[in-house]
């Protein structure tokens, strides 16, 4: 509120033991053009009861019988209303004035020089209104961010559900049809003596094989069924496949052979590693990548580091860096977070996910043997593929 603001009735709580001084203060405000409603109190119990009402400001004397302005200021602060507090006294020492300002008083004035009362009051109220508006805006912004975060999490979950549904459709419909077609082609090959037909059948079988391979790849990208063998096995397989596909040396280490994790965490960790490796192959120009999975201190940590060209601040701040934003939003769906750091040489991505106290770490020799066999396999097929295709 300023001197030029539209008329507004200010509600002022006046802590004053002198009825005459109260009348003089009211008259000074009215002469200054302030439309004001004032309530006078002169004791602590009355002051505390009055604080439960709505006020635009408090004007307080410094010395009152059995009470003081500094005590009133402390009570107002404890009330946590943020109402501006002005000291108006006939006598107040410099030390007391400094202490009052340090404790949060908006201003202090002398009763024998009240020319500053109106500007001081209006300035304090304006500052109070500004603070309230800023806090309200911050609160609304926080609520808006929370709604956007919840929407992003819902979209991430919906996307994964839709991917799983599409993968099942491919498996059941496309997979079944391709399998049947393959069997029919094999039957035709066995029951014909024509070299031309056999040649055409062989060509068709090759086409079907490519279709099956493409379907397997699409299914894996949509829904990594390899996760059914455990996160450690899935990351080992991903690492091995990435190295063979790109020629970039890629290593994986874990402090446990197999880990039993809460629902959702393995998929988040897998997708995070997948996105990180995709970025490495597209942008990093790296020669080496390392992936480390650890469970310690009640949290799962996945670290993906490369020795590539690194990321600049401009890269991280790009308006369309949706991959990086997606990593943050995906991590938040399981209560985790992502830290991304980059120096002049190399980039490190760290996913951290707090785990419940009952999360289990399982060391299973059979599981370990299966995982090693999976990594050592030299075929390019997804272990989640259709049996017998």
TAPE-V305861 format. One line per field, one symbol per residue. ss: DSSP state (h for helix, s for strand, l for the rest). Layout:
ss: ???
//
This chain:
ss: llllllllssssssslllhhhhhhhhhhhhhlllsssssssllhhhhhhhllllllssssllssllsshhhhhhhhhhhllllssssssllllhhhhhhhhhllllsssslllhhhhhhhhhhhhhhhhhhhhhhhhhhhhhhhhhhhhhhhhhhhhhhhhhhhhhhhhhhhhhhhhhhhhhhhhhhhhhllllhhhhhhhhhhhhhhhhhhhhhhhhhhhhllhhhhhlhhhhhhhhhhhhhhhhllsssssslllsssllllhhhhhhhhhhhhhhhhhhhhlllsssssssssllssssssssllllllhhhhlllllhhhhhhhhhhhllllssssssllllsssssssslllllsssllhhhhhhhhhhhhlllllllllllll
//
